[in-house]
Amino acid sequence: MPSAAQQIKQQVRQCHIDDIDDLPSFLAEQTIPIVIKDVCTHWPMVEQAKQSDQQALSYLKSLASDSPVRAFSAPAKERGRYFYNAQMSGFNFSQYASNLVALLGQLEQAKTIAEPDSYYMGSTACDYCAPQFIANNPLQVTPHKCLKSLWVGNHSQIAAHYDNADNLACVAAGSREFILFPPEQVDNLYIGPLEFTPAGQAVSLVDFAEPDLERFPRFAQALQNALSAKLAPGDGIFIPALWWHQVSAQGEFNVLVNYWWRQAAVHLANPFDALLHSMLAIKDLPASHKANWQTFFNHYVFNDNSRLGEHTPDDVKGILGEVDELTARKIRQLLLQKLNR
């Protein structure tokens, strides 16, 4: 069976950074993925990576701190796939306390081995593990509050998952291949548990390297709607919130920088929390009750809310009006009261 990547016919659309007048404004208008060529090619990190993996590794080591981080390792036989074990009772990798300097030393040593184990540091705040990285490798992507994270390792395959925030992922060293699916393909991706996950987000149970269509037949339909992209050092890809994406890196040294932000006021809650509460309150109701609640959700949440409460005086609208910081605080207090009953 061909791999998932070999079966995908559609590529993510592309543009070049020179064609963009204002990157934050451009990104704010995007609703589907797009590759931005050379978006961070001006970084010293990228300049070193284009010379050699060793120069890129040495450059990052010069910026790395000895602050403790969580690192991961998977045996060579796993092909860099960080996933569950065969019984789904645990995982096929180990995690251990390290720091970025030590991890880079392991990656340097792994380059001397024909079939090395996989070593990996997942999303870790740049300011924490390499305090000068962002100052020396700047990129302005949004006016919103933004989390900037480093991913460092050798070969790795991160199962298809989604993020709650918009994401600009920039390749600073090595290469990355992305396979993406629109949110509506969730039913065809065979998503695993929500609360027991390899790295915090629910993931597809399909092995993209060897898709088992007998066990996961609807994945064939997902592939018909998939997009793929291969990124070199200096390239970035914008992934809108809730788009599923599988990410793989095959080189001896790979560095990815993520910028995550929500196009929402900071006082608004995480929508995933509402999903969990809805599963608690609605998922197992009779079908007719669920249909009625769907109507209510459409009225209060998903429809054009400019009409919501229009018949009510402004001073008594309460949470029917705009959810500002004060209203958000009142909603949280109301939720706490009800959850504590």
C-alpha positions, 0 to 999 in steps of 0.5 A, a space after each residue: 500500500 502506498 504511503 498517504 503522501 504518495 496518494 495525495 494529488 493536491 498541493 498546498 497553494 504557495 506564494 513568496 514573501 516578496 509578494 506580501 506587503 504586510 505579513 500580519 495583515 496577509 495572514 489575518 485574511 487567510 482561511 485555508 493553508 498556504 506555504 510562504 516561500 522564504 518567509 524566514 530566509 533572512 534568519 541567521 539560523 536559516 543561513 547556517 542551515 543552508 550551509 550544513 546541518 552541523 553549522 545549524 546545530 552549532 548555531 542553535 547550541 550557542 543560543 541554548 540555555 540549560 533550563 530543564 526541558 522535556 525530551 522524547 526518544 523512540 527506538 530506531 524501529 519506530 521510524 520516528 513515529 511518536 505514537 501509542 504502543 500496540 495495546 494503546 495502554 501507553 506509548 512507543 516512546 520514552 520521555 525524560 528530563 533534559 535541556 536543549 544543550 544536552 539534547 543537541 549533544 545527543 543529536 550530534 552523536 546520533 549523526 555518527 550512527 547508521 540507524 539512530 534512535 529518534 530524539 525530539 524536543 516538542 513545543 517549547 517556548 523559545 524565550 525559555 530554552 533559547 532566550 536570544 533566538 527570537 531577538 536574533 531571528 525576528 519575524 512579526 506575524 500578528 498583533 495578537 498575543 503570540 506563543 513562539 515555540 521551538 521543535 528540535 530533533 532528528 527523524 520524527 513523525 507527529 500524528 495528524 492532530 489539530 491546534 486550537 490556534 492559527 499557526 505559522 510553522 517556519 522551517 529553520 533547519 532540515 526539512 518538513 513534510 506536512 499533510 493537511 485535512 480540512 476540519 470536516 474530515 474529522 470523521 474520516 481520520 479515526 481520531 483516538 482518545 481525547 484525554 489520553 494522547 501522545 502529546 496533549 492533542 487527540 491524534 489520528 490512529 492511522 499510520 500514514 506511512 502504511 495506511 490500513 484501509 481495511 481497518 480504516 476504510 474512510 481514510 481513503 475519503 480523507 486522502 481525496 481531500 488532503 493537501 501536502 507540502 514540503 518545506 525547506 529551510 526558510 519556508 513557512 506554512 500557515 495552518 488555520 485553527 482546527 485544520 488537521 496536520 501530520 508533520 514529518 521530518 526525515 533529516 539528521 537535524 531539524 528545527 521548526 519554529 511555531 507561531 501560535 495565536 488566536 484571533 480572539 480577545 484574550 478574555 475569551 475561553 478555549 472552545 475545546 472546554 465548551 466541547 468537553 462540557 457539551 459531551 458531558 451534558 448533551 452527547 448521550 441525550 435522546 436524539 430528539 433532545 440533541 436535535 433541539 439543543 442543536 437548534 438552541 446552539 445555532 440560535 445562541 452561538 453559531 448564527 449571526 449574533 448581531 440579532 441576538 437580544 436585539 429586542 432587549 434593552 442594552 442595560 439588561 442584555 447580560 451575556 446576550 450582548 458582546 462578551 467583554 472582559 467583565 461579561 466573560 468574568 460573569 459567565 465563568 462565575 455562573 459556570 462555576 456555580 453550576 458545576 459545583 452543584 
